[in-house]
Amino acid sequence: MHEARPAGGPHHTRSTSRALPRPESARTPDAWTKDSCKTQGKTGKGAFPAAQQRKSAPRTTLGCIRLGCRKQGRVDEVRMSNTIGTRSIYRDCLIVGFAMFAVFFGAGNLIFPPQIGFVAGAGWAKALCGLLLTGMLLPVLTVIALGLCGGSVERLTAPIASWFGSALLFVSLVFLAWMIAVPRTASVAFETGFMTLAPSLNAHICVWIFIPLFFAVTIYFALDRSNVIDRIGRILTPLLLGLLGIIVIWSVLAPLGTPVDTGVAGAAPFGMGLITGYQTGDVFGGLMFGIIFIEAVRDRGYTDKTGFKTVLFGAAVVTFFGLLFVYGGLEYLGATGSGVLGSDVTQANLLTRLVAELAGRFGANALAIAVVLACLTTAVGATAVLAKYIVQWSGGRVSYRAGVWFVSLTSLVQSFGGVDHIVALAEPFFRLFYPAGICIVLLGILSCFFTNDGVWKGATLMAILMGFVDLILSVSGKMGIVVPTHLQAFYDALPLSSVGFAWLVPAIIGGVLGGVWWQIAGMPNVSHVDTF
């Protein structure tokens, strides 16, 4: 038997750090010893039958380890890498990565890239670089930040305040996912997908049939909590990627035309791509839905730190390149149509017009099916996460199955309001909280450098304050309310305000001042180092 680790072990970087409670799901086999199974004459692979090691799922093997050794008050250092081959790691990276791609790639993301390319024209490559940063890299980094900082929003935001993560997650899930994201998927799937496939049918009648069927399929995929990622990654995403791949490859092999100079010169295309990616809101998607990908990795048996990071980073790479392939292809399609279509084409109809010009009716139908699949994958992922948190918020009094049904039925009612109504509800939330979301993700990725809690507190506070200023200016402008001229002048004078990043410099200043004050006051810090 080995003695327990002292409280001031390697999970602390300095004596002033206070340890975070370690969730059971995050525990690793690192704490187990070889002695417990050696007493039975077994250790490592020999502790279990070979058939069980390879034929059973990694999840089952882990269960055997825990029941066989911990039940007797002992622990066993049996690495899960013994039962997980290289081929399985590659496969799991693809499955989790495909699912992550599908959940991030909502139907709204089909609209933005071609619009950027259409407006940028010959400058589409610069615009793609801007979109790459905020629309592809940041969302993927969000999931990585969660994985590196304990696997939950609460642990990620612990340096800010113990209650901050729970509050941010509750507001995000209720107002962004539940009231906006899930209902919008059904509305977009009907308006952009189904009605393209069946334009001659009566929309007022069909909507009452399509939306209930859409949520019935969502419920089917989301009900099996343990296999929701497999169902998205193995079934839905390959179909979605296949259809989008046909459109992208077709646009490259037989382009509509040559990208023309649209008058957007200099650095303007980059800024346009940057702000458009910022407006997708996928950073909050990562904060809300990242937990299902992290749990999916652990459920496959990767409970040691090295294996977990390998699969999580591998899945993130798959997601990033999937987004780059689709976003880049659709943006190029828009650029090739900049000299073909008139400038009066609307953003909502642009992609449909481009694909119809490119591939006729076949292309339009393929796009419509892709839209429905993109909406469905997002709806399934969001519903599964919301149901999981309903179970948590209710203290287990509400089952996961009941949560799935409740989310789906309430979202079904909201879906009948239409896309425009739902989208209008989202803007205030994004303006208020999105700067803080990006700030938290960046701090989480660089948590090994920012171990001073004052940096987190000061930067996040200033990001929220600047988000509030942005919200006031936006709402007052739409309602015709006159705001003080000095407030507008102050906002316009801030660096990067023209591309939506007016909060960045104040957040940096807030982080510096907060860190200095925290250090002088000698306050304790929450360590994010090695909190896996």
N, C-alpha and C positions, 0 to 999 in steps of 0.2 A: 504493500500500500504506500502511496506517495502522499506527502503532506500537501494540504491545500495551498494554493498560491497566495502570497500576502496581498493585501489590498493595494499596495503601492507597486504592483508588478509592472510588466511592460506595457500595459494599457495606458500608462500615464507618461507624459513627457516631462512633467515637473511636479514638484510637491504641491503646488497650488492648484493643480487640476483636480476636478471632482469627477469621479467615474460615473458613467451612464449605466443604467441597468441593462443587462444583456438579454435580449429576447431569446427564448428557447430555440426558435427557428434559426437563429443566427449562430448557435454554438457550433464549434468545429471539433473534429476529432483530434485536434492538436492537444487537447487536455487529457486525452486517454493514454493509458500506459499499456505496454505489451504484457505486463505481468499477469493480468487477470485471465487471459486465455492461455498463457503459458502454464498456469497451474493445472489446466486441463490437458496439457500436452499439445496445445495448438496455438498457433499465432499466424498473423497475416492471412494469406489466401487459404492456408490449411485449416483455418478455423471453421470453414463452412464448405459444404459440398460444392464441387466444381459446377455441377448443373445449376445449382441455385445462384452461384456467382454470376454466371453469364446469361442464363435464360430468363431469370427474373429481372424485373425492372430495378434500377439502382435504388429506388425508393424502398423496395422490399428488402434489399440487402441491408440498407441502413437500419431498417426496423429490426432485423435479426441481430445486428450488432448491439443495438440499445437494449433489446429484451434479454439477450444472452449474457450481457456483461453488467450493465448498469443495474439490473434487477437485483443482483447480489451485492450491490454497494461498491462494485468495482468498475473500472473503466478500461477500455481497450483501444490502443492506438492502431487502428486498422484503416489505412488510407483508402478512400473510395476510388482512387486512381487504380487500385488493384483490380477493380471490377468494371472499370470504364475504359474502353480502348480508344485509340486515337480516332478510329473511324466513327465511334459514337460521339466523340467531342465535336467533330466536324458536322455530323448530322444534327446534333442539338444546337450548334451555333446557327445553322441554316433555319431550323424550325422556329427557334425563338426569334431570330433576326427577321424572318419573314412575317411573323406575327406582329413584331414591333413596327415593321414597315407598314403593315396593313392598318394598324390602329392609328398611327400618325397620319397616314395618307387618307384623309377624309375627302369627301366629294368636293368640298370647298377648295381643296388644294389642286383639283383639276383645273380650276378657273384661273388662278393667279399666274402660273408660269407662262401660258400662251399670251396672256394679256401683257406681261412684262416684255416678252419677245416682240410682240406686235408694235408696242409703243417704242421700244428701244431700236428696232430695226437692225441696222448694221452694228450697233453697239450692244447686241444681245449677249456677247461673251462677258463683257464687263458687268452687265446686269446679273448674269448668272453667278458671278463671283460674290456679289452682294447677297443674293438669295441663298447661296451656299452657306454663308456665315450664320444668318439668323433663321433661315427656314429649314436647314438640314443639320448643321453642326450643333447649334444650341439645343435643339430638342433631344438629340442623341446624347449629348453631354449631360443633360438633365438626368437621364436614367443612370448613367455612370456615376454621377454625383451621389445619387441615392444609394447605389450599391456600395460605394466607398465609405459612406458615412452612416452605415448601420442598416440600410434597407428601408427606411421609412422617413416621411417628411418630418415627423416629430424629432427624430434623432438628427436629421440634417440641420434643422433650425434650432437645436438645443442651445447653441451659444447666444441666440437672440433672446429667448425667454422660454421657459418650460411649457407655457401655454400657447406660444405663437404658432407652432406647427399644427396643432390640433385645430386652432381657430382658422388658420389659412386654408387647411384642407377642407374643413367643414364648409366654409364660404365658397371655395372653389367647386366642390362637388355639388353643392345644392344649387348655386346660382349659375354656374358655368356648365357643368356636365348634365345635371338633372333637368334644369329648366331650359337649357339652350342646346347643348351638343346632341343629346339623344333625340329630342323631338326634331331638330333640324335635319338629322340624317334621313328620317322618314319623309319629310317634306321635300327635300332635294331629290331623293330617290324617285319620288312620284313625279315631280314637276319636270326634272331634267332627264330622268331615265325612262320611266314607264310611258309618259306621254310622247316621247320620241319614238318609242317602239309602236305605239298605237295612237297616232295623232287623230284618227277619225272618231275615236270613242268620246263619249260625253265625260268630260273631266269632273263635273260636279257629282256624277254618279260613281265613277270609278274610284274617286278618292276614298269613298266609304268602304270600298272593297280592298283596295291595295294596301292602305296603311295598316288595317288589322292583320292582313296576311304578312306584311313586313315584320310586324312585332311578334307574330306567331313563330316565324323563322328565327328571329332574334332570341326568343325564349328557348327554342329548341337547342340552339348552339350554346347559350349561356348557362343552361341549367346544370350541365355536368361540369361542376367547378374544377375538378382535377384535370379535365381534358379540354378546357376552353382554348388554351393556347395551341394544343395539338390540332384542334379543329380549324382554328384560324390559319395556323402555319402550314398545315398539310393540305387543306381543301380549298379554302377561300382565297388565300393569297396567290397560290400558283395560277388560279383562274384569272384573278385580277391582273397579275403581272403578265400573263400570256396575252391578254387582250390589249393591254397598254403597250406591250412590247411590239405587237403587230403594227400599231399606229405609229410608234416612234421609229421603228425600222423603215416602215413605208415612207415616212416623211423625209428620212435621210437618203434613201435610194431613189425616190422620185419626188424631189422637193417641188412645192408649188411655184417657187420663183426664187429670185436672189434677194436677200435682205437689203433694203434700201435705206438711205439716209433720211431719218424722220425728223431731223432737226434737234434731236436730243444729243448734245455734244458733251465733250469733256468727261468729268466725273459724274455727270447726272445719271447715266444708266446704272452705275454702281450704287448710288444713293437710292435710286428707285427700287432696285432689287433688295437692298438692305431693309428698307422700310416696309416693303411688301411682305418679306419673310417675317419681319417683326409682328405684322398684323395677323399672321395666321393663328397666333395663340398656341402654338404647339409646345412651348415651354411649359405652360400649365398642364397641357396634355401629358407631358412626361412626368410632372410632379404628381398628377392624379393617378395615372395608369401605370407608372413605373413599377409599382409594387407587384403587379401581376407577372411581370417579366422576371423580376428578382425571385419571386416565389417559384416560378416555373423552372428557373435554373436550379434552385435548391431542391425542388421536388424530383429532379433528375439525378440526385445523389451528389451534386457538387457542393458539399458542405464544408470542405476544406478551403482555405483562403485562395490557394493557388488555382485550384480547379474552378472555383466560383468566378474569379477574375478572368480566367482564360475564356470561359464560355460567355460571360457577360460582355467582355471587350470584343470577342468574336462576333456575337450577335449584333453589337453596336456597329461594327464595320459592315456587316451585311446590310443592316438598315440604311446606313449612310450611302453606300453605293447603290442600293435600290432606289433611294430618293434622288440621288444624283442622276441616275439613268433616266428616270421618268421625268423629273423636273427639267433636266437639260434637254431631253428630247422634245417635250411639249413646248419649252421656250423657243427652241430652234424652229419648231413648226410654226409658232406665232411669228417669228422673224421672217420666215420665208413667205408668209402671207401678207407682210407689211406693204408690198407693192401690188398685191392682187385684190384685196378687199378694201372697201372705202373706210374712211376714218369714222364714219357714223355708226359702225357696227357696235352693238352693246357688249359689255363684258360678259353678261350671262349667255349670250348667243354666239360669242366669238369662237369658242372651241367647236361647237356643233357646226358652224359655217365652215371652219377650216377643214374639219374631217370630211364633211360632205363634199367640199371642193377636191379633197385629196383622194377619197375612195368611194364617193357616191353613197348610195343607200346602205351598202354593206358596212362601210366605215361608220356611218351614223348609228346603225344598230349596234355595232361592236362597242362604240363609245357609250351608248345608253346602258348596255349590260355592265360595262366597267363602272359606270357611275353607281348603279344599284349595288354592285359588289363592294365598292369603296365605302358606300354608306353603311352597308350591312356589317362589314368588319369593324368599323368604328362603333356602331351601335352595340355589337356583341361585347367588345372590350369594355366600353363604358358601363354597360349594364352589369357585367360581372364585377367590376370594381365597386360600383355603387351598392350592389347587393352585399358584397363583402363588408363594406363599412356600415351598412344598416345593421348587420349582425353584431358588429363591434359596438356601435353606438347604443344598441338595445341591450347590451350585456348578455347576448346569446338568447334573449327571449324571443327574438324573431329569427326564423331559420333563413338560410341562404336561398332556398327555393322560394319562400314567401317574399324575400327581398327582390328577387328577379321578377316575379309577377307584379309586385307593387310598382317597381320602377317602370316596367314596360307599360302597364295600364295607365299610369299617370302621364307618361310621356306620349302615349297614344292620343290622349285628349289634347295635349298641348300642340301636337303635330298638325291638327286641323286648322291652326291659326295661319299657316303658310310661312314660307321662307322669310319674306320681308319683315313680318311681325317678329319672328324669333330673332333674326339678326339684329334688329333695333334694340333688343333687350341686352345684347352682349357688350355693346360699345362702352357703357359706363364702367363695367367691371374691368375690362381690359385696360382702360386708361388709368384706373386707380391702382390696380395691383400688378400689372404686367412688369413695370420697371423693377419692383421689389422681387418678383419671381426671377428675372434674369440676374439680378444682383446676388440672390441666394445661390443660384446655380453656379455662377462664377466663383463665389467664395467656397462653395462645396468642392469644386474641382481642385481648387488651390488651397484646400483646408490645411495641408501640411505646412504651408507658409503663413497662414493667417490663424494662429493659435490664440490670438488675443480676442476675447469676447467683445471688447469695446469696438473693434473694427467692424464686426458683424452688426452690432447694435446701431452704431452711427451711420453706416452705409445704408442699412435697410430703412432706418427712420427717414433719412433724407430722400431715398427713392420713393417712399410712400408719400411724403410731403409734396414732392414734385409731381407725382401722379395725381394728387389731389388738385394741384394748381392746373394741370393739364385738363382734368375733368371739368373744373369750373369754367375755364376758357372755352372749352368745346361746347358744353351745355348752354352757356350764356349766349354764345354766338348763334346757336340753332334756335334759341327761344327769343332772340332779339333783345336780350338784356345787356345793358351797357356795363362793362367792367372798368375798373380804374385803369387809366392809361398807363400809369407807372407799372402795374402788374403785367400788362401785355408787353410793355417795353422791356421789362426785366426778363421775361420769358424768351422774347425774340433775341435778346443779346447773348443768351447762353450758347456756348459752343454746341454744335450738332443739333440745335433746335429745329433746323429745317428738315432734318431726316428723322425726327421723332425721338432723338436721344438727348433731349435737354436735361434729363435727370442724371446723366452719367457723371459729369464733372461735380455737381453738388454731392452725389453719392460718394465719390472718391474723397472729397473734402471731409464729408461726414465720417467716413471710415478712419481717416487719419486723425481727426480731432478726437473721435471716440476711443481709438486705440491709445492715444497719448494720455487721455484722462484716466482710462481704465488701468494703465500701467502705473501712473502716479498714485492712484488710489490704492493700489495693491490688491485689487479684487481678484477672486479665484476665476479660473477658466475651465470650460468644458473642453476636454481633448477629443478631437476627431481622429487622432492618429491610431491606427490599428484597432478600430472599433468594429471590425467585421464580426 
